[in-house]
Amino acid sequence: MRSRKLYKEDFILFENHLKRLSPEERLLRFDFVISDEQIHHYVQNINVQDIVIGLFSSNQVIGAAHLSVSKHESFEAGKIELGISVETEYQGLGLGTDLMYAAMTIGEHEGFKKLEILCQSQNLPMIRIANKFGAVIKNDHGHTYAYIDLIKDKNPVKINKHELGLASMRTNVIK
């Protein structure tokens, strides 16, 4: 398996990946059960400043990390929001952790200072992954917010590729 940044011409692969998610996985990823049409609209409206990382098996995206730069005025400068998805048959292999590592590495490289994750409080895999990377976790009315400093000297957790396990050794990040 390999991962790399996706460009506009690759977004159909990202869209197809999202459409293969089950209704339950869509609920965990988007906070509501999103239709195929809504997924199409979501992908077509990705901000040009956003970064999408695709995790490939053969020529198919089977997992993805979307680093989103908000256009909203109240959004803190230097902060990006992260959404991760991994298809059912590939879950439990450490690929979500790999995508988090890739997202943090690329986010830091691109000059972002803080990463934010919003998920449902029942999304335990995402919360566990965020905890691995030293996230500050806050719960609010069924939602969990996780905040991770991307500036190395502010994040007390020093994780390198070798500490992530076998999945990370199988996955190559290509920028």
Secondary structure, 3 states (H helix, E strand, C coil): CEEEEECHHHHHHHHHHHHHCCHHHHHHHHCCCCCHHHHHHHHHCCCCCCEEEEEEECCEEEEEEEEECCCCCCCCCCEEEEEEEECHHHCCCCHHHHHHHHHHHHHHHCCCCEEEEEEECCCHHHHHHHHHCCCEEEEECCEEEEEEECCCCCCCCCCCHHHCCHHHHHCEEEC
